[in-house]
Structures are given as structure tokens and as C-alpha cells.
Amino acid sequence: MAEAQSAIETMAGDDEAKAFVYGLVAVTLNLTHSLRSHTTPQRSDIETWLSRSLNTLRPVLRQEEISVRRVATLQFIHVCLMGLGRHDLAFYYLRQSTTMVDILRIHDTESMAKLPLTERARRQRLYWTVFVHERFYAITCQRPTVLPPLTVMPEPDATVPNAIATGFVQIVRLFMHIDQEMLSRWFATFDDDQIIEPAWIIEKHQKLDDEAAGSDTEIVGLSSMQQADLVITKHWLRMLVWQMAMSKCLLSSGHPEQSMSLLFPVGLSAQLRALIANMTKDSIEVHGSGIQQKLFELTDTIASVVLTVPATSSEEKCQRVDDFKFLFEFWKSLQRSNPIQGELLESKYRRLIEIGL
């Protein structure tokens, strides 16, 4: 990573470079170490490097310009704070990032055209990274977004390996489905007075099904780490839309549309199990708290359906429970599994055992 090398070489006399390096160390530890409790040595290390980055990253002075490096540092800080459970503070640094990418005028085609290709592509990747983080935060923490999607994907850049660029573009395409229409309906699930149209649910599901990103043909040639991120994210998006329908009592067990069926998560559980069975834990854990949150939401929803929707045969019943047990035990084995979420899944598993499912 040329940016990291450059920052390391100049950090002795450059506080912004130093803050970047400290933030990079913190986010690397955050994505590769367990945070099971509030007292682990790994958590302490992350907090130490995060504090160093925060303490070194002084305010932008009157004579200075906003830099790509500063925005990247803010993104490192945001990711670490999310992993540490400081969601409100993470939002503060996320908003700094969105403000600064706006100041950089990455959305302005005329301004960007004046830059060399490599720098232009770098800024486009930065914008889309912040865009993805903001959309995920909006869903997870029910906050509005401010960044619109760019009109272009990152331009080809010889300094970035093709597989990395391809995987990045696919994850961006998936998160573009979290548009303002989807967000307004997602927020409506928390308000009993607002409605969600069944036709929109069906249409949104179809758009996600038609999206090539994350499909078997598109992920060929990508690393297992990239494949895990893409496929799990796509399943998560589909489940989010289904949950919107469920929140407004729009589902039925006999609905001809899969997206409007109470049994939709049951089919998804089998697909998810098949995916995970062919993945290593490392390929999933490397994505940190975000992907594990998605897996928790998927597994929790699957458990709720298994508990409440009767199976048509004993064989189907056993298969449902077995799929959930597999997903639950896999999730529980991950380094960063949340203890409170673990207790919730454990209680549902015990309930399945108690009622003889």
C-alpha cells in the first residue's frame, strides 16, 4: 500500500501522516483480533492506537487544505469505534468524513477531470468507501444519509490489482440498492403509523435478485474473503427487505411471491449454510464487526421463523433446526461475537430444544 509506505516515511515530521499510521494500526488490529469482552489485551491495544491517532490528528488549520489522507484516517477511526461499540461517536467521525469528501469535490466531474488518472481513481474509491460506510450505518443505527452516489464507478487504476477493483465495485453496487426509497421504508418499520407498499417489497426483491454483483458468475476469480463479503451482504439486503414486509404484517405462508412468504428465511438459511461450509472463518472474521452483525441479523431472523412457522413434515422440521444450529454455532465460534447477541441466539436455540423442534 503506497499510501501507508509514504505516511510511514514522513510521519516523523508530519502529524497528519502519524495519525494515519496510528489509525491504520488500530483498524488492522480491530479487523484481526477478538473483542469478546471489555477487558481483553487486544481491545486495550486497539484503544491505545486509536487514542494515539485521535490525539495526533489536530484540527485543520486556516492555511491548510483537506487531504485524502485525513479522510482515510477518519474512516479508520469510524470503523474502530463501531467495533468498540461506540456507535454515537462513530457517527461523529463518519459525518466529518462525509463533509470532507464533499469539500474535496469528488462529485464534480469538471474538478476531477483536472487530476491525474491515479489520483482521480483514488478519490473515487475514497468517496465510495465513505458512501458504503454511511449506508451501513444508516441501516444499523437509523440515521439519515447525506452522500448521494457518484455517477461513475472508480476508474481503472493500474496500481490496484484487478481482482481487488472488481470486488470493490461489486460491493458498491450492492450498497447502491440502499437508496433513499429503501431508507425511508426501513425507517418506517420503526413507526406504526407509516405504511410500506407490498408492490414496493416485491419490486425491490426483484431488483436485488437481478443484481449481478455477488452472484456465482460475478464472484468467480475473487478471493474467498471477497466472496464471503459479497454473498453475505447480498443475503443481508434481501433479508432487510423481507423484514420490512414482516414489520407491517404483509407476509403469508402461501404467498406466490417468495419475497412475501413467511418461509423466505428458511430457504435463505440453506443457502447461507452452503456458503459458510465452503468458507474459512478467517475469510469472514477479517471483515470485522460489520459482517458479523449481518450474520447475526440473518441467523436471528431465521431462528424466529423456525420457532413460529410450522414445518410440513418431520424431515423439514429437522432440516430447519439443523441449519439454524449450524449457523448459530458458526457465529458463536467467531472471534468477535457479541455476548449479548450470543445470549439472544442461545435463548432461541434453547427454546427450540424445549418445544421439541
C-alpha positions in Angstrom: 0.0 0.0 0.0 1.8 3.0 -1.3 -0.2 5.5 0.9 0.9 3.6 4.0 4.5 3.5 2.9 4.5 7.2 2.2 2.9 8.0 5.6 5.5 5.9 7.5 8.4 7.6 5.7 7.1 11.1 6.6 5.4 10.5 10.0 8.4 11.8 12.0 7.8 15.3 10.8 4.1 15.2 9.8 1.3 14.8 12.4 -1.3 14.0 9.8 0.9 11.2 8.4 1.5 10.0 12.0 -2.3 10.0 12.8 -2.9 8.0 9.6 -0.3 5.3 10.6 -1.7 5.1 14.1 -5.2 4.8 12.7 -4.1 2.1 10.3 -2.5 0.1 13.1 -5.8 0.5 15.1 -8.1 -0.6 12.3 -5.8 -3.5 11.4 -6.0 -4.8 15.0 -9.7 -4.1 15.0 -10.3 -6.3 12.0 -8.0 -9.2 13.0 -8.4 -9.6 16.8 -11.1 -10.7 19.2 -13.2 -8.1 21.1 -15.3 -10.7 23.1 -15.1 -8.7 26.3 -14.3 -5.2 27.5 -11.0 -6.3 29.2 -9.1 -8.3 26.6 -5.5 -7.2 25.8 -6.5 -6.9 22.1 -9.2 -4.4 22.9 -6.7 -2.4 25.1 -4.3 -2.4 22.1 -6.9 -1.1 19.7 -8.0 1.6 22.2 -4.3 2.6 22.7 -3.6 3.0 19.0 -7.0 4.7 18.4 -6.3 7.2 21.1 -2.9 7.9 19.6 -4.5 8.6 16.2 -7.1 10.9 17.8 -4.6 12.8 19.9 -2.3 13.3 16.9 -5.0 14.3 14.4 -5.2 18.0 15.1 -7.9 20.3 13.6 -7.5 21.6 10.1 -5.8 24.9 10.3 -6.7 28.1 8.4 -3.9 27.8 5.8 -4.4 24.0 5.2 -6.4 22.0 2.7 -8.5 18.9 3.3 -6.5 15.8 2.3 -7.4 12.3 1.1 -5.1 11.0 3.9 -7.1 12.9 6.6 -10.4 11.4 5.3 -8.9 7.9 5.3 -7.8 8.4 8.9 -11.3 9.4 9.9 -12.6 6.3 8.3 -10.1 4.1 10.3 -11.4 5.9 13.5 -15.0 5.3 12.5 -14.5 1.6 11.9 -12.7 1.1 15.2 -15.3 3.0 17.1 -18.0 0.8 15.5 -16.1 -2.3 16.5 -15.7 -1.0 20.1 -19.5 -0.3 20.3 -19.2 3.5 20.4 -21.8 4.0 17.7 -22.7 7.6 18.5 -19.0 8.7 18.5 -18.5 6.7 15.3 -21.3 8.8 13.7 -19.4 12.0 14.7 -16.3 10.9 12.7 -18.4 9.5 9.9 -20.0 12.9 9.5 -16.6 14.5 9.4 -15.7 12.1 6.6 -18.8 12.9 4.5 -18.2 16.7 5.0 -14.6 16.4 3.8 -15.3 14.3 0.7 -17.8 16.9 -0.2 -15.2 19.7 0.2 -12.8 17.6 -2.0 -15.5 18.0 -4.8 -15.2 14.4 -5.8 -18.7 14.6 -7.2 -17.7 17.4 -9.5 -16.8 16.0 -12.9 -15.1 19.2 -14.0 -12.9 19.4 -10.9 -12.0 15.7 -11.1 -11.0 15.9 -14.8 -8.1 18.2 -13.9 -6.5 15.5 -11.8 -4.2 12.7 -13.0 -5.9 9.3 -13.5 -4.4 7.6 -10.5 -5.3 10.5 -8.1 -8.8 10.7 -9.6 -9.4 7.0 -9.1 -8.0 7.1 -5.6 -10.5 9.9 -4.7 -13.4 8.0 -6.3 -12.5 4.9 -4.2 -12.4 7.1 -1.1 -15.8 8.5 -1.9 -17.4 5.1 -2.4 -15.8 3.8 0.7 -17.4 6.5 2.8 -20.6 6.0 0.9 -20.7 2.3 1.8 -19.9 3.0 5.5 -22.6 5.7 5.7 -25.3 3.4 4.1 -24.4 0.6 6.5 -24.6 3.0 9.5 -27.9 4.3 8.3 -29.4 0.8 8.4 -27.8 -0.2 11.6 -28.3 2.9 13.7 -31.3 4.6 11.9 -29.6 7.7 10.8 -30.1 9.7 7.6 -27.5 9.8 4.8 -26.0 12.9 3.1 -23.8 11.4 0.4 -25.5 10.7 -2.9 -24.0 8.0 -5.2 -21.4 9.2 -7.7 -22.4 9.0 -11.3 -19.3 6.9 -12.1 -17.6 3.9 -10.6 -13.8 4.1 -9.7 -11.8 4.4 -12.9 -9.4 1.6 -13.8 -6.1 2.1 -11.9 -3.0 0.1 -12.7 -1.8 0.5 -9.1 -4.8 -1.6 -7.9 -5.0 -5.3 -8.7 -7.9 -6.2 -11.0 -9.5 -8.6 -8.5 -9.5 -6.0 -5.7 -11.0 -3.4 -8.0 -13.7 -5.9 -9.3 -14.7 -6.9 -5.8 -14.8 -3.3 -4.6 -17.1 -2.3 -7.5 -19.4 -5.2 -6.7 -19.8 -4.2 -3.0 -20.5 -0.6 -4.1 -23.2 -1.9 -6.5 -24.9 -3.8 -3.7 -24.9 -0.8 -1.3 -26.3 1.4 -4.0 -29.6 -0.6 -3.5 -29.8 1.2 -0.1 -31.2 4.2 -1.8 -33.5 6.9 -0.3 -36.6 4.9 -1.1 -35.3 1.9 0.8 -34.1 4.0 3.7 -37.5 5.8 4.1 -39.2 2.4 4.2 -36.7 1.0 6.6 -37.2 3.9 8.9 -41.0 3.3 8.5 -40.6 -0.1 10.2 -40.0 1.7 13.4 -43.2 3.8 13.1 -46.5 2.1 13.4 -48.3 4.9 11.6 -46.3 4.6 8.4 -47.1 2.1 5.7 -45.0 0.1 3.3 -46.5 -0.9 -0.1 -46.4 -4.6 -0.9 -45.7 -3.8 -4.6 -42.5 -2.0 -3.5 -41.3 -5.0 -1.5 -41.8 -7.3 -4.5 -40.1 -4.9 -6.8 -37.1 -4.3 -4.5 -36.6 -8.0 -4.0 -36.7 -8.5 -7.8 -34.0 -5.8 -8.2 -31.8 -7.5 -5.7 -32.3 -10.9 -7.3 -31.5 -9.3 -10.7 -28.3 -7.6 -9.4 -25.3 -9.5 -10.8 -23.0 -8.3 -8.1 -22.5 -11.1 -5.6 -23.8 -13.8 -7.9 -21.9 -17.0 -8.7 -20.8 -15.8 -12.1 -19.6 -12.4 -10.8 -17.5 -13.7 -7.9 -15.5 -16.2 -9.9 -11.9 -15.3 -9.6 -12.3 -13.3 -6.4 -10.7 -14.3 -3.1 -12.7 -16.3 -0.5 -12.6 -13.1 1.6 -14.2 -11.1 -1.1 -16.7 -13.8 -1.9 -17.8 -14.0 1.7 -18.4 -10.3 2.0 -20.3 -10.0 -1.3 -22.6 -13.0 -0.8 -23.4 -12.4 2.9 -24.1 -8.7 2.1 -26.5 -9.7 -0.7 -28.3 -12.2 1.6 -28.5 -9.5 4.3 -30.0 -6.9 1.9 -32.7 -9.4 0.8 -33.5 -10.2 4.4 -33.8 -6.5 5.3 -36.4 -6.1 2.6 -38.3 -9.2 3.9 -38.1 -7.8 7.5 -39.8 -4.6 6.2 -42.7 -6.6 4.9 -42.8 -8.6 8.2 -42.9 -5.5 10.3 -46.1 -4.4 8.5 -47.8 -7.8 8.6 -47.7 -8.2 4.8 -46.4 -11.8 4.7 -48.3 -15.1 4.4 -47.1 -18.8 4.3 -48.9 -19.4 1.0 -48.0 -16.2 -0.9 -46.9 -17.0 -4.5 -44.1 -14.4 -4.3 -41.1 -15.7 -2.5 -40.3 -12.2 -1.1 -43.8 -12.1 0.5 -43.6 -15.6 2.0 -43.2 -16.3 5.7 -40.9 -19.1 4.7 -38.4 -16.9 2.8 -35.7 -17.1 5.6 -35.9 -20.9 5.7 -34.7 -21.1 2.1 -32.1 -18.5 2.8 -30.7 -20.5 5.7 -29.9 -23.4 3.5 -28.1 -21.1 1.0 -26.2 -19.4 3.8 -25.2 -22.7 5.3 -23.9 -24.0 1.9 -21.8 -20.8 1.6 -20.3 -20.9 5.1 -19.5 -24.6 4.8 -17.1 -23.7 1.9 -15.5 -20.7 3.6 -12.8 -20.4 6.3 -13.6 -18.5 9.4 -10.6 -16.2 8.6 -12.3 -15.1 5.3 -15.3 -13.9 7.3 -13.6 -12.6 10.5 -11.3 -10.3 8.5 -14.2 -8.0 7.7 -14.7 -7.2 11.4 -17.9 -6.3 13.2 -19.9 -5.3 10.2 -20.1 -8.7 8.5 -20.7 -10.4 11.9 -23.6 -8.0 12.5 -25.1 -9.1 9.2 -24.6 -12.7 10.1 -26.3 -12.2 13.5 -29.3 -10.5 11.9 -29.6 -13.3 9.4 -29.3 -16.0 12.0 -31.7 -14.3 14.4 -34.4 -13.9 11.8 -34.0 -17.5 10.7 -34.4 -18.6 14.3 -37.6 -16.6 14.7 -39.2 -18.1 11.6 -38.2 -21.7 12.7 -39.8 -21.1 16.0 -43.1 -19.6 14.7 -43.9 -21.1 11.3 -44.8 -24.8 11.4 -43.0 -27.2 9.1 -45.0 -29.5 6.8 -43.1 -32.7 7.8 -40.7 -34.0 10.4 -37.9 -34.1 7.9 -38.4 -30.5 7.0 -38.5 -29.6 10.7 -35.3 -31.4 11.4 -33.6 -29.7 8.5 -34.6 -26.3 9.6 -33.3 -26.8 13.1 -30.1 -28.3 11.8 -29.5 -25.4 9.5 -30.1 -22.9 12.4 -27.9 -24.9 14.7 -25.1 -24.9 12.2 -25.3 -21.1 11.6 -25.6 -20.4 15.4 -22.6 -22.5 16.3 -20.6 -21.0 13.5 -21.5 -17.4 14.5 -20.7 -18.2 18.2 -17.2 -19.5 17.2 -16.2 -16.2 15.6 -13.7 -14.2 17.5 -15.7 -11.1 17.7 -19.1 -12.5 18.5 -21.2 -10.1 20.7 -22.0 -11.6 24.1 -25.5 -10.0 24.3 -26.3 -11.2 20.8 -25.0 -14.6 21.7 -27.3 -14.8 24.7 -30.3 -13.9 22.4 -29.4 -16.7 19.9 -28.7 -19.1 22.8 -32.2 -18.5 24.3 -33.8 -19.1 20.9 -31.9 -22.3 20.5 -32.9 -23.5 24.0 -36.5 -22.7 23.1 -36.2 -24.9 20.0 -35.0 -27.8 22.2 -37.7 -27.2 24.9 -40.6 -27.4 22.4 -39.1 -30.4 20.7 -38.2 -28.9 17.4 
